[in-house]
Amino acid sequence: MGFLSVLSFAHRLVSERLKPGDIAIDATIGTGSDTLFLAQAAGPKGHVFGFDIQEEALTLTQQRLDQSSATAIAPVTLLLQSHASMKDAIPQIYHGKLAAVMFNLGYLPSSASNKEIITMTDSTITALQASLELLRPGGVITIVLYPGHPGGDSESEAVQQWASNIPQSIAQSIIYQQLQRSDAPYTVAIENKSYNKLKSRG
Ligand SMILES: C[S@@+](CC[C@H](N)C(=O)[O-])C[C@H]1O[C@@H](n2cnc3c(N)ncnc32)[C@H](O)[C@@H]1O
């Protein structure tokens, strides 16, 4: 039967935590499959925000949402901007209330895309830190990483280090990885315990 794929594993973690009416972010919309997944899980009373730096990703994602036969999906706000600015872009009323933030790093997987446009370590880490601050206690961040492509190896290492260094009192970090292939994609996930509780105590 085999284990879940890294993408299915990320979806599993999110679907266990994201309920109808919740707010979620797709930090790298690409062709929109995670955006649609989040919109279905959040339902019409929820809301999904999606980020990408390429116009093509917004077009593909909008097409996927428009063509979906899924009924009762959440309203989706697609933003042509870096996920590094998510803290400013997400309305203040949702800060500390997000149920899930999904990252799928690397390049846009459409046939016509420029594969040299990839996620970059600095903006990824800025966005991850912002995500942790935006999550509610019990909310989850999932990150699918691709160490097998140029640039993806150092980004994966930096993300793993960032996730390993989060104090255990704030969040729990896990990794889902095939051990026999060092270049295989893998998933890191972080469940927020109490970031906002700690912050509000000063
Ligand atoms: C692997 S793809 C995402 C795949 C997507 N989840 C899907 O289902 O098709 C990575 C995406 O991240 C986008 N990206 C790169 N840098 C970004 C940034 N700073 N902020 C937001 N998106 C970024 C790329 O343009 C690309 O579309």
The ligand as a MOL file (V3000), in Angstrom:
LIG
                    3D

  0  0  0     0  0            999 V3000
M  V30 BEGIN CTAB
M  V30 COUNTS 27 29 0 0 0
M  V30 BEGIN ATOM
M  V30 1 C 5.6460 24.3590 -5.8200 0
M  V30 2 S 4.7400 25.7610 -6.3080 0 CHG=1
M  V30 3 C 3.2760 25.6120 -5.3720 0
M  V30 4 C 2.4240 24.4800 -5.8680 0
M  V30 5 C 0.9720 24.6200 -5.4770 0
M  V30 6 N 0.7320 24.3350 -4.0890 0
M  V30 7 C 0.0810 23.7670 -6.3510 0
M  V30 8 O -0.8070 23.0840 -5.8560 0
M  V30 9 O 0.2550 23.8260 -7.5740 0 CHG=-1
M  V30 10 C 5.5800 27.1170 -5.5460 0
M  V30 11 C 4.9600 28.4690 -5.8640 0
M  V30 12 O 5.5440 29.4270 -4.9730 0
M  V30 13 C 5.5510 30.6570 -5.6430 0
M  V30 14 N 6.4460 31.6050 -4.9440 0
M  V30 15 C 7.7790 31.7810 -5.0630 0
M  V30 16 N 8.2130 32.7410 -4.2190 0
M  V30 17 C 7.1120 33.1860 -3.5430 0
M  V30 18 C 6.8930 34.1830 -2.5490 0
M  V30 19 N 7.9070 34.9010 -2.0510 0
M  V30 20 N 5.6360 34.3860 -2.0980 0
M  V30 21 C 4.6000 33.6360 -2.5760 0
M  V30 22 N 4.7500 32.6780 -3.5330 0
M  V30 23 C 5.9780 32.4610 -4.0030 0
M  V30 24 C 5.9860 30.3020 -7.0540 0
M  V30 25 O 5.6520 31.3370 -7.9430 0
M  V30 26 C 5.2210 28.9990 -7.2840 0
M  V30 27 O 4.0050 29.2330 -7.9340 0
M  V30 END ATOM
M  V30 BEGIN BOND
M  V30 1 1 1 2
M  V30 2 1 2 3
M  V30 3 1 2 10
M  V30 4 1 3 4
M  V30 5 1 4 5
M  V30 6 1 5 6
M  V30 7 1 5 7
M  V30 8 2 7 8
M  V30 9 1 7 9
M  V30 10 1 10 11
M  V30 11 1 11 12
M  V30 12 1 11 26
M  V30 13 1 12 13
M  V30 14 1 13 14
M  V30 15 1 13 24
M  V30 16 1 14 15
M  V30 17 1 14 23
M  V30 18 2 15 16
M  V30 19 1 16 17
M  V30 20 1 17 18
M  V30 21 2 17 23
M  V30 22 1 18 19
M  V30 23 2 18 20
M  V30 24 1 20 21
M  V30 25 2 21 22
M  V30 26 1 22 23
M  V30 27 1 24 25
M  V30 28 1 24 26
M  V30 29 1 26 27
M  V30 END BOND
M  V30 END CTAB
M  END
